[in-house]
Amino acid sequence: MGKLKNKVLGDVTGKVGNVVFRVKGKKSYAYASPQKVKVSQTPQAKKARSKFTPLSKFASFINSIPELKYFWANSDIKASSSYHKISKENYKALLFNRPTVKNRITTGNKGFWGDDPVTISSINESGIRIEAFLDMNRFMPLEEETEVTAIAVICFYNPIKRWAKYFILDKLIQDNIKIELDELFEIRLPFTEELLNKYYSFQNSILYFTFITKDKNGYPIRFTINHTCEFVHEFSKKERNASYKIQRSKKVKRIKDDLTGYLKKIFYIGKKV
């Protein structure tokens, strides 16, 4: 950046050749004109660029979960923020239109509690079912670890309706779960109405699951390597339509209840006046 001190012709502004002149206050400055950059239009380049949309969506969602954000922020990955660390580690595993089972919601060995302890996982209309085995030699709790939280991130993809978004992300988090050491145990994370509706709206899903230990104040301490598994949703058209009908009925009832409450409030205020 150049600075003009002795101005013979007064203030100079605008572009002259490959130099751009600007006036800031009582001073004039000269900048090199920005060069045009040719964007590659090869299929490989277009495919690489298309990854950034699902990558941004995935990284933003993981970064929005405080416990997961904490571990990414404190990881040894070289990047400016937890969001960029998630993006850096997950870019290669993504397809051009969605995440895959190779993507991760946890990372590195800093805060590492142990390998993936999940032996069986499943997703159906009732929710998520997990069977796990925590080996005492590898998962011995620390003195300050007072509770365990289960975090499940679900990527629903391949929508029934062709015009819908190709994939969406959601989560189920359960605190204070009961675990067993050196013994097989089971936990269930039931679907909410909204998640059930999403389950019936997509043909496939990917589960990302991890256990996180916390201290008495709820601060995360350690995590297990995330478990991943891909599922095909098995349901009939009749089951899906029945679910949609129930969801619509509940939605109509909520709207009617809200409207009734609103009208009662108006009439009550009118009587007081």
Secondary structure by P-SEA (a helix, b strand, c coil): ccccccccccccccccccbbbbbcccbbbbbccbbbbbbbccaaaaaaaaaaaaaaaaaaaaaacaaaaaaaaacccccccaaaaaaaaccccccccccccccccccccccccccccccccccccccbbbbbbbccccccccccccbbbbbbbbbbcccccccccccccccccccbbbbbccbbbbbbbbbcaaaaaaaaacccbbbbbbbbbbcccccccccccbbbbbbbbbbcaaaaaaaaaaaaaaaaaaaaaaaaaaaaaaaaaaaac
